[in-house]
Amino acid sequence: MKVTETFLKGCFIIEPTVFEDERGYFMESYNKERFEKATQLAVDFIQDNEARSSYGVIRGLHFQKGKHSQAKLVRVMEGKVLDVALDLRKDSDTFGKHVALELSGENRKQLFVPRGFAHGYSVLSETALFFYKCDNVYSKDSESGIAYDDAQLSIDWKIPFHDQIISLKDQNLPAFASSLKPTKD
């Protein structure tokens, strides 16, 4: 497994070792001991989620606030997405900066998104099967988000405007500047 830290501290690109032959391939998609040794992070994933979406769908930017904050290890099993992690840690040198990485069933790359980040993705292929591990359970009362098209963030989702498919909920997310109000959690 190859692990590369992005310019956002604590956010890592994971490239599993893949063994291929005429029968197909085998890879270890996650190994707690190897992950923790390579990243120097102790993470206890407790929930797995899966989503299938079609071309043009943009999901995000989502995050959980307070004690329900989540770290995620994301990957694409089929298809191709542009995955985006946005640093929301106010004490970070990269606060408000994002990293965007193409994840696909073909390249098998994964992205570790630490707590204190917003996350989203756009579907670049006809369909995509997206899978992620979380280190905390989902809490509806703690969910929050930031407008995917916030001009201050300048995220290029690689989807032409007329092809974008956005949920009503995501269309109504607040701007970056107003989304980080203190929480009681």
Order of alpha helices (4+ residues) and beta strands (2+ residues): beta-beta-beta-beta-alpha-beta-beta-beta-beta-beta-beta-beta-beta-beta-alpha-alpha
